[in-house]
């Protein structure tokens, strides 16, 4: 057909070799040359198509917009995020074929898809953090509540002024306390001491000029060292029906803390009624109520009542990172039970605790609240510090488990949605969930009795 068509242009013997050669030359000139011309004219477009080193520069901005749009319209559950990742990955693969990107190796498409997965996951994480910072941790109401309560209580306000005036004339405490003794003999086989026993011991210890505390005990167990302290520490203990354990705690811990040259006060947050014990909410309550009592605390030690320190070289301070202190408990053969534990005895600064939005208020009953806090630390990108096991040694007082502190059957379900809950479940949702029924200032501690509102299981 080609030859017959060309016979019009080249009359003569179309079957000759010359005619055939001419035919193919014409074919190349007429058909291929324009294609080559187009290729070179558009060569810069091909050069800008995704390569193995950079698959999606042109798609990058649009990709962010797609992630933001889909997150806004599909929610932020893990299932929704997986769907977004899958959908955008499929769309990107189609884009590669639509733009006729040449894959020179079989594994290049796999590289492209893997790169996109990382990119989309990163964008989702960024959007979640932005959303958390916008939606959450608005603690203006709570901050105003604390400040107003503190300033309205003339007794506490005047006491604080006296403390500040006294400390202004003191010399700084030494960087390393000079009266530490190291390993201690903690004996729970002896009969638990009484309040009177503890008071007599502390009066001698506080005024001692030997290896004692050298300071003054104010009402409510508020200790002021004789030097100007660098650390002001509120020790918060969730509590219910553990009198004997608490007496052991006071007997051993007060002398330890006084030797460390810190200003401190011990608060027990006593849950009334027979509702399931909510350790985490009590710790939130302790944070708020201790600041209403004394607005200068800068470090908070959250402490189980049945743990007593065995080495006073572990200083009850708040370092730069959140600290898990009870890393070696005798019950667990002085080993860390698991790497993600953040319970027992922990230390956080005021700023760190606010950034985390405190603990969850939803863990009624035993278990889960510590794991929830560890996840909050992870989501807030806050590393934790742990002391050497020779320092962070604790003895646990043997006890029968509280019948009202049964395991929370929903704890595992709650732990699955920490990312969604933590911006709105904690300090910023605490007001209205508890009422203070009484505050009692004993010689060696302050008792804050509260009733908390809760369903049987949240």
C-alpha positions as CSV (number, residue, x, y, z in Angstrom):
1,X,0.0,0.0,0.0
2,X,2.9,2.3,0.8
3,X,4.5,1.7,-2.5
4,X,1.3,2.3,-4.4
5,X,0.7,5.5,-2.5
6,X,4.2,6.7,-3.2
7,X,3.9,5.9,-6.9
8,X,2.0,9.1,-7.2
9,X,5.0,11.0,-6.0
10,X,7.6,8.8,-7.7
11,X,6.2,7.5,-11.0
12,X,8.1,4.6,-12.5
13,X,9.0,1.1,-11.3
14,X,8.0,1.1,-7.7
15,X,9.4,-2.4,-7.3
16,X,13.0,-1.3,-7.9
17,X,15.5,-1.3,-4.9
18,X,16.0,2.4,-5.3
19,X,12.3,3.1,-5.0
20,X,12.1,1.0,-1.9
21,X,15.0,2.9,-0.3
22,X,13.5,6.2,-1.2
23,X,10.2,5.1,0.3
24,X,11.8,4.4,3.8
25,X,13.8,7.6,3.7
26,X,10.6,9.5,3.1
27,X,8.9,7.6,5.8
28,X,11.6,8.6,8.3
29,X,11.5,12.2,7.3
30,X,7.7,12.5,7.3
31,X,6.9,10.5,10.4
32,X,9.9,10.3,12.8
33,X,11.5,13.7,12.3
34,X,8.5,15.6,13.8
35,X,8.5,13.2,16.8
36,X,12.2,13.9,17.4
37,X,11.5,17.6,17.1
38,X,8.7,17.4,19.7
39,X,11.0,15.4,22.0
40,X,13.7,18.0,22.0
41,X,11.3,20.9,22.3
42,X,9.7,19.2,25.4
43,X,12.9,17.8,26.8
44,X,12.9,20.1,29.8
45,X,9.5,18.7,30.8
46,X,10.9,15.2,30.9
47,X,13.9,16.4,32.9
48,X,11.5,17.8,35.5
49,X,9.5,14.7,36.0
50,X,10.1,12.8,39.3
51,X,13.3,10.8,39.5
52,X,14.5,8.3,42.0
53,X,16.1,11.1,44.0
54,X,13.1,13.4,43.9
55,X,9.8,11.7,43.0
56,X,7.3,14.4,44.0
57,X,8.5,18.0,44.2
58,X,5.6,19.0,41.9
59,X,3.2,17.0,44.0
60,X,4.6,18.2,47.4
61,X,2.4,21.2,48.1
62,X,-0.7,19.5,46.8
63,X,0.0,16.5,48.9
64,X,0.0,18.6,52.1
65,X,-3.3,20.1,51.1
66,X,-4.8,16.7,50.5
67,X,-3.7,15.4,53.9
68,X,-5.1,18.5,55.7
69,X,-8.4,18.2,53.8
70,X,-8.8,14.5,54.4
71,X,-7.9,14.8,58.1
72,X,-10.5,17.6,58.5
73,X,-13.2,15.5,56.9
74,X,-12.4,12.0,58.1
75,X,-11.4,12.6,61.8
76,X,-8.2,11.5,63.4
77,X,-8.6,7.9,64.3
78,X,-5.8,5.4,63.5
79,X,-8.2,3.7,61.0
80,X,-8.9,7.0,59.2
81,X,-5.1,7.7,59.0
82,X,-4.4,4.3,57.5
83,X,-7.1,4.9,54.9
84,X,-5.6,8.3,54.0
85,X,-2.2,6.8,53.7
86,X,-3.5,4.0,51.4
87,X,-5.6,6.3,49.3
88,X,-2.9,8.9,48.7
89,X,-0.3,6.2,48.0
90,X,-2.6,4.7,45.3
91,X,-3.2,8.2,43.8
92,X,0.5,8.8,43.7
93,X,1.1,5.5,41.9
94,X,-1.5,6.5,39.3
95,X,0.2,9.8,38.9
96,X,3.5,8.1,38.0
97,X,1.8,6.2,35.2
98,X,-0.2,9.2,34.0
99,X,2.9,11.3,33.6
100,X,4.6,8.3,31.9
101,X,7.5,8.3,34.2
102,X,10.0,5.7,33.0
103,X,10.9,3.2,35.7
104,X,14.5,2.0,34.9
105,X,14.5,-0.6,37.6
106,X,11.9,-2.9,38.9
107,X,12.3,-1.7,42.5
108,X,12.0,2.0,41.7
109,X,8.3,2.2,42.0
110,X,8.6,0.4,45.4
111,X,11.1,3.1,46.5
112,X,8.7,5.8,45.3
113,X,5.7,4.3,47.2
114,X,7.8,3.9,50.4
115,X,9.0,7.4,50.2
116,X,5.4,8.6,49.9
117,X,4.3,6.6,52.9
118,X,6.9,8.3,55.0
119,X,5.9,11.7,53.6
120,X,2.2,11.2,54.2
121,X,2.7,9.8,57.7
122,X,4.9,12.8,58.6
123,X,2.3,15.2,57.3
124,X,-0.4,13.5,59.4
125,X,1.8,13.7,62.5
126,X,2.4,17.4,61.9
127,X,-1.3,18.1,61.5
128,X,-2.2,16.1,64.7
129,X,0.3,18.2,66.7
130,X,-1.0,21.4,65.2
131,X,-4.6,20.3,66.1
132,X,-3.6,19.3,69.6
133,X,-1.9,22.6,70.3
134,X,-4.9,24.6,69.0
135,X,-7.7,22.5,70.6
136,X,-6.2,21.5,73.9
137,X,-4.4,22.7,76.8
138,X,-6.2,26.0,77.3
139,X,-5.7,26.2,81.1
140,X,-6.7,29.9,81.4
141,X,-9.7,29.0,83.6
142,X,-7.7,26.7,85.8
143,X,-4.9,29.1,86.2
144,X,-7.3,31.9,87.2
145,X,-8.9,29.5,89.7
146,X,-5.6,28.7,91.3
147,X,-4.4,32.3,91.4
148,X,-7.6,33.6,92.9
149,X,-7.9,30.9,95.5
150,X,-4.3,31.4,96.6
151,X,-4.6,35.2,96.9
152,X,-8.0,35.1,98.7
153,X,-6.6,32.9,101.6
154,X,-4.9,35.5,103.8
155,X,-3.4,32.9,106.1
156,X,-1.6,31.1,103.3
157,X,-0.7,34.4,101.6
158,X,0.9,35.8,104.7
159,X,2.7,32.6,105.4
160,X,4.2,32.7,101.9
161,X,5.3,36.3,102.4
162,X,7.1,35.4,105.6
163,X,8.9,32.5,103.9
164,X,10.0,34.6,101.0
165,X,11.3,37.4,103.4
166,X,13.2,34.9,105.5
167,X,14.8,33.2,102.5
168,X,15.9,36.5,101.0
169,X,18.4,36.8,103.9
170,X,19.7,33.2,103.7
171,X,22.8,32.0,101.9
172,X,22.3,29.5,99.1
173,X,22.2,25.8,99.9
174,X,25.3,23.9,98.7
175,X,25.0,22.4,95.2
176,X,25.5,18.9,96.8
177,X,23.9,18.4,100.2
178,X,26.5,17.8,102.8
179,X,24.5,15.6,105.2
180,X,23.5,12.6,103.0
181,X,24.2,9.2,104.4
182,X,23.7,6.9,101.3
183,X,22.2,3.4,101.8
184,X,19.5,3.3,104.5
185,X,18.1,0.5,106.7
186,X,14.3,0.5,106.0
187,X,12.5,-1.9,108.4
188,X,8.8,-2.6,108.0
189,X,8.8,-5.4,110.5
190,X,8.8,-3.0,113.4
191,X,5.4,-1.7,114.6
192,X,4.4,1.3,112.7
193,X,5.1,4.6,114.5
194,X,2.3,6.9,115.7
195,X,1.8,10.6,114.7
196,X,3.2,11.5,118.1
197,X,6.3,9.4,117.5
198,X,6.9,11.1,114.2
199,X,6.4,14.6,115.6
200,X,8.9,14.0,118.4
201,X,11.4,12.6,116.0
202,X,11.1,15.5,113.5
203,X,11.4,18.1,116.2
204,X,14.7,16.7,117.3
205,X,15.8,16.1,113.7
206,X,14.9,19.6,112.4
207,X,16.8,21.4,115.2
208,X,19.8,19.1,115.1
209,X,23.2,20.5,114.5
210,X,24.7,17.2,113.5
211,X,23.6,15.3,110.4
212,X,20.0,16.4,110.7
213,X,17.9,18.7,108.6
214,X,18.7,22.1,110.2
215,X,15.5,23.8,109.4
216,X,12.0,24.6,110.4
217,X,8.8,22.6,110.2
218,X,5.8,24.8,109.4
219,X,2.1,23.7,109.7
220,X,1.1,21.0,107.3
221,X,4.5,19.3,107.0
222,X,6.0,22.3,105.2
223,X,9.8,22.2,105.7
224,X,12.1,25.2,105.2
225,X,15.8,24.4,105.3
226,X,18.2,26.8,107.1
227,X,19.8,27.7,103.8
228,X,18.1,29.2,100.7
229,X,16.8,26.2,98.7
230,X,17.2,25.8,95.0
231,X,14.2,23.5,94.8
232,X,10.6,23.9,96.0
233,X,8.9,20.5,95.9
234,X,5.3,19.5,96.5
235,X,5.1,15.8,97.2
236,X,1.6,14.5,96.1
237,X,0.4,11.1,97.5
238,X,-2.9,9.6,96.3
239,X,-4.5,8.1,99.3
240,X,-7.3,6.0,100.8
241,X,-7.3,3.7,103.9
242,X,-3.5,3.4,104.1
243,X,-2.8,4.9,107.6
244,X,-0.2,2.3,108.6
245,X,1.7,2.7,105.3
246,X,1.6,6.4,105.6
247,X,3.1,6.4,109.1
248,X,6.1,4.4,107.8
249,X,6.4,6.8,104.9
250,X,6.5,9.9,107.1
251,X,8.9,8.2,109.6
252,X,11.5,7.5,107.0
253,X,11.0,10.1,104.2
254,X,11.0,13.3,106.3
255,X,14.6,12.9,107.5
256,X,15.7,11.9,104.0
257,X,14.1,15.0,102.5
258,X,15.5,17.3,105.1
259,X,19.0,16.1,104.5
260,X,18.6,17.1,100.9
261,X,18.2,20.8,101.6
262,X,15.0,21.3,99.8
263,X,11.9,23.2,100.7
264,X,9.0,20.7,100.5
265,X,5.6,19.8,101.7
266,X,3.8,16.5,101.8
267,X,0.2,16.4,100.7
268,X,-2.1,13.4,100.8
269,X,-5.1,13.5,98.5
270,X,-7.7,11.4,100.3
271,X,-10.5,10.0,98.2
272,X,-13.7,9.7,100.2
273,X,-16.6,7.3,99.5
274,X,-16.4,3.8,98.2
275,X,-16.2,4.6,94.5
276,X,-13.4,3.0,92.4
277,X,-10.1,4.5,93.3
278,X,-8.9,7.0,90.7
279,X,-5.2,7.5,91.3
280,X,-4.6,9.7,88.3
281,X,-7.4,12.2,89.0
282,X,-6.1,12.4,92.6
283,X,-2.7,13.4,91.3
284,X,-4.3,16.1,89.1
285,X,-6.2,17.3,92.2
286,X,-3.0,17.3,94.2
287,X,-1.2,19.5,91.6
288,X,-4.0,22.1,91.6
289,X,-4.7,22.1,95.4
290,X,-1.0,22.3,96.3
291,X,-0.6,25.4,94.1
292,X,-3.7,26.9,95.7
293,X,-2.0,26.3,99.0
294,X,1.5,27.7,98.0
295,X,1.9,29.1,94.5
296,X,5.7,28.8,94.4
297,X,6.1,25.1,94.0
298,X,8.2,24.4,90.9
299,X,8.6,20.7,91.2
300,X,6.1,17.9,91.8
301,X,6.9,14.4,93.0
302,X,4.0,12.1,92.5
303,X,4.5,9.3,95.0
304,X,2.8,6.1,95.9
305,X,2.3,5.8,99.7
306,X,3.8,2.3,99.9
307,X,7.2,3.1,98.5
308,X,10.1,4.3,100.7
309,X,13.5,5.4,99.3
310,X,16.6,3.3,100.3
311,X,19.3,5.6,99.2
312,X,19.1,9.3,100.0
313,X,21.6,10.2,97.3
314,X,18.6,10.1,94.9
315,X,17.7,13.8,95.2
316,X,14.0,14.7,95.2
317,X,14.5,17.4,92.5
318,X,13.1,17.9,89.1
319,X,15.8,17.8,86.4
320,X,15.4,19.1,82.9
321,X,13.6,15.9,81.8
322,X,10.6,14.2,83.4
323,X,12.0,11.6,85.7
324,X,10.9,8.1,86.6
325,X,12.5,7.6,90.0
326,X,11.4,4.2,91.3
327,X,13.4,2.1,88.9
328,X,14.5,-0.6,91.4
329,X,11.8,-1.8,93.7
330,X,12.4,-4.8,96.0
331,X,9.1,-6.4,94.9
332,X,10.5,-6.6,91.3
333,X,13.9,-7.8,92.5
334,X,15.3,-4.3,92.0
335,X,14.8,-4.5,88.3
336,X,12.7,-2.4,85.9
337,X,9.5,-4.4,85.2
338,X,9.2,-3.1,81.6
339,X,10.7,-0.3,79.7
340,X,7.6,1.9,79.2
341,X,6.7,2.1,82.9
342,X,6.2,5.6,84.4
343,X,4.7,5.0,87.7
344,X,5.4,4.6,91.4
345,X,7.5,7.7,92.0
346,X,7.8,10.3,89.2
347,X,9.0,13.9,89.1
348,X,7.8,16.7,86.8
349,X,8.2,20.4,86.7
350,X,5.1,22.7,86.7
351,X,5.7,23.5,83.0
352,X,6.1,19.8,82.0
353,X,2.9,18.8,83.8
354,X,0.9,21.5,82.2
355,X,2.3,20.7,78.7
356,X,1.2,17.1,79.2
357,X,-2.3,18.3,80.4
358,X,-1.6,16.3,83.6
359,X,-3.0,12.8,83.9
360,X,-6.1,11.4,82.4
361,X,-9.2,11.7,84.6
362,X,-10.9,8.6,83.2
363,X,-9.0,5.7,84.9
364,X,-11.4,4.6,87.6
365,X,-10.0,1.5,89.2
366,X,-6.6,-0.1,89.1
367,X,-4.2,0.1,86.1
368,X,-3.6,1.9,82.9
369,X,-3.0,5.5,84.1
370,X,0.8,5.2,84.2
371,X,0.8,3.8,80.6
372,X,-1.5,6.6,79.5
373,X,1.0,9.1,80.9
374,X,3.9,7.4,79.1
375,X,2.0,7.8,75.9
376,X,1.4,11.5,76.6
377,X,5.1,11.9,77.1
378,X,5.7,10.2,73.7
379,X,3.1,12.3,72.0
380,X,4.6,15.5,73.5
381,X,8.0,14.4,72.3
382,X,9.4,14.5,75.9
383,X,12.2,12.1,76.7
384,X,12.3,10.7,80.3
385,X,15.2,10.3,82.7
386,X,15.9,7.4,85.0
387,X,18.5,7.2,87.7
388,X,21.0,4.4,88.1
389,X,19.4,1.3,89.8
390,X,21.8,1.7,92.7
391,X,20.3,5.2,93.4
392,X,16.6,4.6,92.5
393,X,16.1,1.8,95.1
394,X,12.8,1.5,96.9
395,X,11.2,-0.8,99.4
396,X,7.5,-1.5,99.0
397,X,5.4,-2.0,102.1
398,X,3.5,-5.3,101.9
399,X,-0.3,-4.8,101.9
400,X,-3.6,-6.4,101.0
401,X,-5.1,-5.0,97.8
402,X,-7.9,-2.5,98.2
403,X,-11.2,-4.2,97.4
404,X,-12.5,-0.9,95.9
405,X,-9.5,-0.7,93.6
406,X,-10.5,-3.5,91.1
407,X,-8.9,-3.5,87.6
408,X,-10.6,-1.1,85.2
409,X,-12.0,-3.3,82.4
410,X,-11.9,-0.4,80.0
411,X,-8.2,0.5,80.6
412,X,-7.0,-1.2,77.4
413,X,-9.7,0.5,75.3
414,X,-8.8,3.9,76.8
415,X,-5.1,3.3,76.0
416,X,-5.9,2.9,72.3
417,X,-7.1,6.4,71.9
418,X,-4.6,8.4,74.0
419,X,-3.7,10.5,71.0
420,X,-7.3,11.7,70.6
421,X,-8.0,12.2,74.3
422,X,-4.9,13.8,75.9
423,X,-5.5,17.3,74.6
424,X,-9.0,17.4,76.2
425,X,-8.7,14.9,79.1
426,X,-6.7,16.1,82.0
427,X,-6.0,19.3,83.9
428,X,-8.2,21.3,81.5
429,X,-11.2,19.1,82.2
430,X,-10.6,18.7,85.9
431,X,-12.7,21.5,87.4
432,X,-16.2,20.3,88.2
433,X,-15.0,16.7,88.6
434,X,-14.2,17.0,92.3
435,X,-15.1,18.8,95.5
436,X,-12.8,19.5,98.5
437,X,-14.6,18.4,101.7
438,X,-11.8,19.4,104.1
439,X,-8.2,20.4,104.5
440,X,-6.4,19.4,107.6
441,X,-2.9,20.6,108.5
442,X,-1.1,18.1,110.7
443,X,2.4,18.6,112.0
444,X,4.0,16.4,109.4
445,X,1.6,16.5,106.4
446,X,-1.5,18.1,104.9
447,X,-4.6,16.1,104.4
448,X,-6.9,17.2,101.5
449,X,-10.1,15.1,101.5
450,X,-12.0,15.1,98.2
451,X,-15.0,13.5,96.6
452,X,-14.7,12.8,92.9
453,X,-17.4,12.5,90.3
454,X,-17.3,9.4,88.2
455,X,-19.3,6.7,86.5
456,X,-18.7,3.2,87.8
457,X,-16.4,2.7,84.9
458,X,-15.5,5.4,82.4
